[in-house]
């Protein structure tokens, strides 16, 4: 990704190239922001890095960088926020996989953090990644429309007890119980959509975007996030563990509410299509300058794992 604005145009946009370059940039930045594996106490830093560099797609940072680009911003300004979001996402996965939560043995095709380091260290690694996110975000500079305080509040609210954590709580409490489509939407809005939406909003803020641009990014992020989770539910019942890189069919086994279990597979696919359409419509005000965001959305919403 260029450090100069406006170089990605819809007609010439190469998604794989964008992802390769942005992932490399994000990994390099994360490596700089995090303490090394040798920093005492070494165990916690190894555990943090184990999950953070376990081969994730870096979709949330990519969305953050792409949103900045759509608004004419610079990669350097967006990067601390992109990395902060990835640290929060990774912490949530480490904790989700714990025996007390989803009890999963594999993540991204590798043994989960607690299977390698033990439950105690995995809890602390998640705690440390969450804390690290705010240390990284604090290094962003703030902008005329979006103060440093506004940026930190955005990140805190998306990852707090009313959003990300609220979704996980509702998910846990809904296991084995009859859940309505409305309740399931509440879970997905918070557990998945909130952080995806936060990613694009922070990207826009780093470009000092206009209020209208921020609203468009919010609409885009919300609908992409919901569609992403609906598709995740569909894949859990249609794909193999090997392809997913995590245990397939686990939601069904745990009696978790999913879109296919509540409204059926066909209706779930239609819902995903409707949300996808709304996401793409939200990008129209950018008049072709959001090629990266559109490409990422297509990638997320047409994936098979």
C-alpha positions in Angstrom: 0.0 0.0 0.0 1.4 3.4 -0.9 2.0 6.0 1.7 0.5 8.5 -0.7 -3.3 8.9 -0.9 -5.5 8.1 -3.8 -3.4 5.7 -5.8 -5.8 2.7 -5.8 -8.4 3.0 -8.5 -11.3 0.6 -9.0 -10.3 -0.5 -12.5 -6.7 -1.4 -11.7 -7.3 -2.7 -8.1 -5.5 -5.9 -7.3 -6.9 -7.3 -4.1 -4.3 -10.0 -3.6 -1.5 -7.5 -4.0 -3.2 -5.1 -1.6 -3.6 -7.8 1.0 0.0 -9.0 0.6 1.4 -5.5 1.0 -0.9 -4.5 3.8 -0.3 -7.7 5.7 3.5 -7.3 5.4 3.2 -3.7 6.6 1.0 -4.6 9.5 3.2 -7.5 10.6 6.2 -5.4 10.5 4.5 -2.7 12.6 3.2 -5.2 15.1 6.6 -6.7 15.4 7.9 -3.2 16.3 5.1 -2.4 18.7 5.3 -5.6 20.7 8.1 -6.6 23.2 10.4 -9.3 21.7 10.1 -12.9 22.8 13.3 -12.5 24.8 11.9 -9.6 26.9 11.4 -10.7 30.5 9.1 -12.4 31.3 9.7 -14.3 28.1 6.8 -16.7 28.4 4.1 -14.1 28.2 5.7 -12.4 25.2 6.1 -15.7 23.4 2.4 -16.5 24.1 1.3 -13.0 22.9 3.3 -13.4 19.7 2.2 -17.0 19.1 -1.4 -16.0 18.6 -0.7 -12.6 17.1 1.5 -14.1 14.4 -0.4 -17.3 13.9 -1.2 -16.6 10.2 -4.4 -14.6 10.5 -5.8 -12.8 7.4 -5.3 -9.3 9.0 -8.7 -8.4 7.7 -9.5 -5.8 10.3 -6.2 -3.9 9.9 -6.7 -4.1 6.1 -10.2 -2.6 6.4 -8.7 0.2 8.6 -6.0 1.0 6.1 -8.5 0.7 3.1 -10.9 3.1 4.9 -8.1 5.6 5.4 -7.2 5.3 1.7 -10.8 5.8 0.6 -10.8 9.1 2.6 -7.5 10.3 1.2 -5.5 9.4 4.2 -2.0 8.0 4.8 -0.9 4.5 5.8 1.5 5.8 8.5 -1.3 7.7 10.2 -3.7 4.7 10.2 -1.2 2.0 11.1 -1.2 2.3 14.9 -5.0 2.1 14.9 -4.9 -0.9 12.5 -2.5 -2.7 14.8 -4.5 -1.9 17.9 -7.6 -3.4 16.4 -5.7 -6.6 15.5 -4.4 -6.9 19.0 -8.0 -6.7 20.4 -9.3 -9.2 17.8 -6.5 -11.6 18.7 -7.1 -11.3 22.4 -10.7 -12.0 21.9 -9.8 -15.2 20.0 -7.4 -16.4 22.7 -10.1 -16.0 25.3 -12.9 -17.4 23.1 -10.9 -20.6 22.7 -10.5 -21.2 26.4 -12.2 -24.3 28.0 -14.3 -22.0 30.0 -15.6 -20.4 26.8 -15.8 -22.1 23.4 -13.2 -24.8 24.4 -11.5 -25.1 21.0 -8.2 -26.9 20.3 -7.4 -25.3 17.0 -7.3 -21.8 15.6 -5.9 -20.8 12.2 -4.9 -24.4 11.7 -2.6 -24.5 14.8 -3.1 -25.6 18.4 -4.8 -22.8 20.4 -2.9 -20.7 22.9 -4.0 -22.6 26.0 -3.1 -25.9 24.4 0.5 -24.7 24.0 1.1 -22.5 27.0 -1.6 -23.6 29.5 -4.8 -21.9 30.5 -3.3 -19.4 33.0 -0.8 -18.0 30.5 -3.4 -17.9 27.8 -5.7 -15.8 30.0 -2.8 -13.4 30.7 -1.7 -13.3 27.0 -5.2 -12.2 26.1 -5.1 -9.6 28.9 -1.8 -8.4 27.7 -2.8 -8.1 24.1 -5.9 -6.0 25.1 -3.7 -3.7 27.1 -1.1 -3.6 24.4 -3.8 -2.4 22.0 -4.4 0.8 23.9 -0.7 1.4 24.3 -0.3 1.2 20.5 -3.4 3.3 19.9 -2.1 6.0 22.3 0.7 6.5 19.8 -1.6 7.8 17.1 -1.5 11.6 16.9 -5.2 12.7 16.8 -6.7 14.9 14.1 -8.6 18.2 13.9 -12.1 16.5 13.6 -11.1 13.5 15.8 -9.1 14.2 19.0 -6.9 11.7 20.6 -9.6 11.2 23.2 -12.2 10.5 20.5 -10.0 7.8 19.0 -9.3 6.0 22.3 -13.0 6.2 23.2 -14.0 4.6 19.9 -11.7 1.7 20.5 -12.7 1.3 24.2 -16.5 1.3 23.4 -16.2 -1.2 20.6 -14.3 -3.6 22.8 -16.1 -3.1 26.0 -19.1 -4.6 27.9 -21.7 -3.0 25.7 -20.3 -4.3 22.4 -17.6 -7.0 21.9 -17.8 -8.4 25.4 -21.6 -8.1 25.4 -21.8 -10.3 22.3 -19.7 -12.9 23.9 -21.7 -12.9 27.1 -25.0 -13.2 25.2 -23.4 -16.0 23.2 -22.4 -17.9 26.3 -25.8 -17.4 28.0 -27.6 -18.5 24.9 -26.0 -21.9 24.7 -28.5 -24.7 24.8 -31.4 -22.3 24.9 -34.0 -21.3 22.3 -32.8 -18.1 20.7 -34.8 -15.8 18.5 -33.4 -14.3 15.3 -33.6 -10.9 17.0 -31.4 -12.1 19.9 -29.0 -13.7 17.5 -28.6 -10.4 15.6 -27.8 -8.7 18.9 -25.0 -11.2 19.5 -23.6 -10.8 16.0 -23.8 -7.0 16.0 -21.6 -7.0 19.1 -19.4 -10.0 18.9 -18.4 -9.5 15.2 -19.8 -6.4 13.6 -18.7 -3.9 16.4 -15.0 -4.4 15.9 -15.2 -4.6 12.1 -17.2 -1.4 12.1 -14.7 0.2 14.5 -11.8 -0.8 12.2 -13.2 1.2 9.2 -14.3 4.1 11.4 -10.8 4.4 12.9 -9.4 4.3 9.4 -11.6 7.2 8.4 -10.8 9.1 11.5 -7.0 8.7 10.8 -7.7 10.5 7.5 -9.7 13.3 9.2 -12.7 12.2 7.2 -15.9 14.3 7.0 -19.0 13.4 9.1 -20.7 12.1 5.9 -17.8 9.9 5.1 -17.7 8.5 8.7 -21.4 7.7 8.4 -20.9 5.9 5.1 -18.0 3.9 6.6 -20.2 3.1 9.7 -23.0 1.7 7.5 -20.5 -0.3 5.4 -18.7 -1.7 8.5 -22.0 -2.6 10.3 -23.4 -4.5 7.3 -20.1 -6.2 6.4 -19.7 -7.3 10.0 -23.2 -8.8 10.2 -22.9 -10.5 6.8 -19.4 -11.9 7.7 -20.9 -13.6 10.8 -23.9 -15.0 9.0 -21.5 -16.5 6.5 -19.3 -17.8 9.3 -22.4 -19.6 10.7 -23.1 -21.1 7.2 -19.5 -22.2 6.8 -19.5 -23.9 10.2 -22.1 -26.4 8.9 -20.9 -26.7 5.3 -17.1 -26.8 5.5 -14.5 -29.2 7.0 -12.3 -28.4 9.9 -9.2 -28.7 7.6 -10.6 -26.0 5.3 -11.7 -23.7 8.1 -8.5 -24.0 10.1 -10.7 -24.5 13.2 -13.1 -27.2 14.4 -16.1 -27.4 12.1 -19.6 -28.1 13.4 -18.6 -26.9 16.9 -21.4 -24.4 17.1 -24.0 -27.1 16.4 -22.4 -29.4 18.9 -22.4 -26.8 21.6 -26.0 -26.0 20.8 -25.1 -22.5 20.0 -27.6 -20.3 18.1 -26.6 -19.8 14.5 -28.5 -18.4 11.5 -28.8 -21.8 9.9 -30.2 -23.4 13.1 -32.8 -20.6 13.5 -33.9 -19.6 10.0 -32.4 -22.4 7.9 -29.5 -22.5 5.4 -31.4 -21.0 2.4 -32.8 -18.0 4.4 -29.3 -17.5 5.9 -27.8 -17.2 2.5 -30.5 -14.7 1.5 -29.9 -12.6 4.6 -26.1 -12.6 3.8 -26.9 -11.4 0.3 -29.1 -8.6 1.6 -26.5 -7.4 4.0 -23.8 -7.6 1.4 -25.9 -5.3 -0.9 -26.3 -2.7 1.8 -22.6 -2.8 2.5 -21.8 -2.1 -1.2 -24.4 0.6 -1.4 -22.8 2.4 1.5 -19.6 2.8 -0.6 -21.3 4.8 -3.4 -20.6 8.2 -1.9 -16.8 7.5 -2.3 -17.3 7.5 -6.1 -14.8 4.8 -7.0 -12.2 5.8 -4.4 -13.1 2.9 -2.1 -11.8 0.1 -4.5 -9.9 -1.5 -1.7 -12.9 -1.6 0.7 -15.1 -3.0 -2.0 -12.5 -5.7 -2.9 -12.1 -6.6 0.8 -15.8 -6.9 1.2 -16.1 -9.1 -1.8 -13.3 -11.3 -0.4 -14.9 -11.6 3.0 -18.4 -12.2 1.7 -17.5 -14.8 -0.9 -15.0 -16.8 1.1 -15.1 -20.5 1.7 -13.2 -20.5 5.0 
